Amino acid sequence: MLTEQLHTFLSEAGASLHRIFMLPSSRHFWFFMLCYVLIALAVYLSGDGRRQGQNFFRFLFPKKIYTHPSVWMDIKIWLVIILLVKVGLFALLYQANYIGSVLLDRMLDKVWVVEAAHEAPSLSDRLIYTLVFTCCVDFGFFLMHYLQHKVSWLWAFHKVHHSAAVLTPLTANRHHPVDYTVHAATAIVMGSFATVLFTRYHGTTIDSVTLFSTSAIHFFYYMSANLRHSHIWLSFGVGNRLFFSPAMHQIHHSTAPQHYDKNFGFVFSVWDWLFRCRYLPAKQEEITVGLIKGESGYHGFWDAMWRPFVECFHAIKSLHLWRRKRALEH
């Protein structure tokens, strides 16, 4: 019995690793990692790295970053996410979401009578649905991210991500399991909500416009997404007003006072503009990442896994539910 359970667990873990590197729905899909290297090469050829005589490998993998203890913490937390969260949690979330979608559909039956469509969705229908679906999921991500910084008990778990002292593509996975679960649930719920409403509007099931089985908009987003957590500066210039660039997310991780609680977006930056928390860099800025002065980090992996529960409990117990903006000292 134990041997069978271990074999099942290892099989699921192997399948999870396969999904991470071999499926386009993952930001670490091999093609997106190749895009990361190619964009970094373009930045290197046009920037200070080449002019200072630094070779590309050292530009891409700076020793002071990739030998930092924070990177090892990224790896350990990522393994927990792979083995404990992605193995079984997604199945439970999707099952719960399916039940919720069915209940929502039945509730809408009472107020919204739907006539079945007599023809298949056109390309324009699918393009509109792709945009609506992406906007719903992206706004859900933005709003949850915003709350994770404003609500004390949510910040207790999200702080694990911001405790990273350096940024690498692995830092994207540096999330407490509770924090990761909140993100996954938000995406699933918002995506299904958009699907239910659009399906009822159109009268038949409808699919996104995809590239390699991934929503087309998210596919293009993933092409530069790995630079969000890196030392490589990539701004979209005037495009930052609509799309969220990697440089804008690096600013989100900055400890500088002018960057505090700015840039919560993912695909689109308009949500930050609407909530008045968008910071548009005019040029490349020096970024120091991590927790601001006065916020404690973690003493190892187990402290990062356990202490957020303690901080969450104390926040709720003391009714200190909102995380106030503290004065920054440098």
Helices and strands as residue ranges (DSSP letters): H 2-22, H 30-46, H 48-51, H 56-60, H 63-66, H 69-80, I 81-86, H 89-109, H 123-150, H 152-162, G 169-173, H 177-202, E 210-211, E 214-215, H 216-225, G 237-241, H 246-252, G 257-259, H 270-274, H 301-317
